[in-house]
Amino acid sequence: MSLRGFLERLKTGGKLREVKKPLSPVYEVSATAGKEPTLFTNVGGSRVAMNILGSRELLAEALGVKPDNIIEFLSSHPPDGEVKRVSDSPAKEVIEKPDLTKLPILTHFEGDGAPYITAGVVVSEYEGVMNASIHRLRVIGKDRLAARLVEFRHTYNLHKKAAEMGEPLPVAIAIGIDPVTLFAVCTRVPEGKEFNYASALKGEPIELFECENGIKVPHAEIVLEGYIHPTELVDEGPFVDISGTYDLVRKQPVISLTRMMHRRDPIYHALMPGGSEHHILMGIPYEPLIFNEVRKVADVKNVTLTPGGCHYFHAAVQIRKNSDDEPKKAIEATFAAHRSLKHVIVVDEDIDIFDTNDIEFAIATRVKGDEDIYVYPNVRGSTLDPRSENGIGTKVGIDATMDLTKRWKFERAKRPEV
């Protein structure tokens, strides 16, 4: 199902808000966005979609499962689906020289350094190795972008290899792809398997077409072709990231665009930085990784990255406890699966991990501070954590499970049936 198809489904179900008022891409769209799926029909004469995967319920609808079954569904689909090469695409309806001023690229906050493409899937390939992932892209000219490449992630590694040979890295930026493929490329799968994972989740082969520079991309509303320069660096930032706070300014590589393709009257997809859709796409892909790692050491029932932790820094792990050493093992397995995680709490299966009040109840009644809290200082975390120093910080794990030898003290009273 395409982006347009999903928007139509949301509209039919009464879940899509349409804003027809003329709005500027500078601040006005972000100020009006809210949290529900929204289609802005007149942003400088263009259409902009936001919040299409802004909740677990919307993601579940895209995947075709119930919200409570997301982790089970994701964990049961390895990245081994087939992809299909095609020669044509709706993205080729209009082919022209790149001119980013023709797109409704948003400036989201007053402190932003420039307009940013926030939902562009950057597909790159070098020496037969492919990667697809979202990168924030700062507009620095009609046909130039500054790309934030996180150190030692796949695109960074491919660019580094190409740069060491003095070669530019070919890329294509797909904006407005179908929601399942968008989610798939945000996951942590073996290198080059993002589209295979998308096919597995969709239950059918994803179609890819080849750009002039050799990069294969899925159907999209807009595709930008170009190359990442091997040596040129410019200032990138400031920019609001996952925590809702400003990330710092860094020297980052430059993408020079060579061609622009798009559908007639394309729908530009934008992520609100630090918003719910940003949280869902950046955080939930870690949940099956945590689930699969924890089940090696405990009988794990469910996992969630919590809204209060930006769906990124805090995890709640629900287990069926069989021995008192399992919670600590589960804590360490969780940190191993998601290295940017800051705090994790392990609870029993009677605790609803989607209810923050229930989690707090578990802390209040089942935690003894000097015995059940584990502190891991001076470890690698995330540079997006404002409390870290160059990504180095402290992680904390909390065992909020019942003492198996004294279950009678902790079991919750059940109301009698009348």
Secondary structure, 3 states (H helix, E strand, C coil): CCHHHHHHHHHHCCCCEEECCCECCECHHHHHCCCCCEEEEEECCEEEEECCCCCHHHHHHHHCCCHHHHHHHHHCCCCCCCEEEECCCHHHCEEECCCHHHCCCCECCCCCCCCEECCCEEEEEECCEEEEEECCEEEEECCEEEECCCCCCHHHHHHHHHHHCCCCEEEEEEECCCHHHHHHHCCCCCCCCHHHHHHHHHCCCEEEEECCCCCEEECCCEEEEEEEEEEEEEEECCEECCCCCEECCEEEEEEEEEEEEECCCCEEECCCCCCHHHHHHHHCCHHHHHHHHHCCCCEEEEEEECHHHCCCCEEEEEEECCCCCHHHHHHHHHHHHCCCCCEEEEEECCCCCCCHHHHHHHHHHHCCHHHHEEEEEEEECCCCCCCCECCEEEEEEEEECCCHHHHHHHCCCCCCCC
